[in-house]
Amino acid sequence: MTDYQSAIDKLSKSLERIPRSELPVVLGELERIKAVIWAEFMTTEKGQPDEALLDMSDVAVRLNIPLSRAYELVRQGKLRGVRVGKYVRVLPTVLKEYQASLATA
């Protein structure tokens, strides 16, 4: 069991002993921890350049499919897209993962 799994397990077991009046404080702390984890997750690793998002025409070209099919893959959740306002973009690593999944399918 990893450290974080152990911590989550301990917290889950101790929830029964936390007085109801203290639950809002616990929820606040959990939200703070969640924000810290998201910030860490969304930050690029040191020394790693930011990946430029691909527009859907780039995705369609790289997959050799029509543009409409590229949008459809994102709509269906088969290809994970990122919304930037009204635009849809895809991370190059996500596209590579999708292509790798096609090879194993």
N, C-alpha and C positions, 0 to 999 in steps of 0.2 A: 504494500500500500504506500502510495506517495505521501509526501508531507501535506500537500493540499487536501488529498482525500481524507487523511487522518483528521485534519482540522475541521473539515466539513462534517465528518462523522461525529466528532466531539460536540460540535455546535448543535447538530440535529438531536443528539441525545440530551443535551442540556436545555433544550427549548421547553421541556415540560416543567423545569424548575424555575424558569424566569417568571416573575410576577407579571400579571396581565398589564399592570400600570407601566411596566418597563418596556413592553413590546414596541412602542413607537421609537424609543431610543435605539433598540436593537435594529429595527428597520432602517433607521437613519444611518447607522453604522454600516449596515449591509449595502445600502445605496452608495455610501462613500467608497467602500471597498470595490463595489462594482465599477464605479467611475474610474478608479485607479487601474483596475484590470483592463478596462476598455482603452484607456489612454496608452497603456503599455502595449496592448495588442495592435493598436492603430499606428503606433510610432514605428518608423522603419528602423531596422537594426543599424548600429553604428557602422559606417563604412559602406553601407549598401545604398546605392542611388535610388531615389524614388522612381517607381515604375510609372511610365506614362500610360495613361488609360488609352485603350484602343476604341475608336469609334466603330459603329456597327458596319460601316462599309469596309473597314480594315478587317474586321472579324469575318465578314462574308468572303472577302478575297482569300484570306488565309485558310478558310474551310472549303473554298471553292463551291460555295452555295449562293443562291440568290439572297439579296438583302432582306427580302421579306421573310425568308426562312431563318435568317440570323435573329431577327426580332422575335420570331415565333419561338425559337429555342429559349430565349430569355423569358418570354411570357409564360412558357410552360414550366419554367424552373429547371430545365435541363442544363442550361448554361447560366451561371450566376452573373448577373449584371449589376451595375451601379448606376443609380439615377443621379444625374446632375441637372437639376431643374427638369426641363422637359426632355432632356437628352438621356440616352442610355449608352453607357460605356462598359468596357470589360477590361479587367486587369490581364496583362499578358500571361502571368502565371496561372490564372484561372483558365484561360484559353488552352494553355499547354496541358493542364490537368484534364480538361474536357477531351482534348485530342487523344491523350493517353487512355482515357476510359473507352474511347471508341475502338482503340486497337485491341483492348481486352474483351470487348463485348462480342 
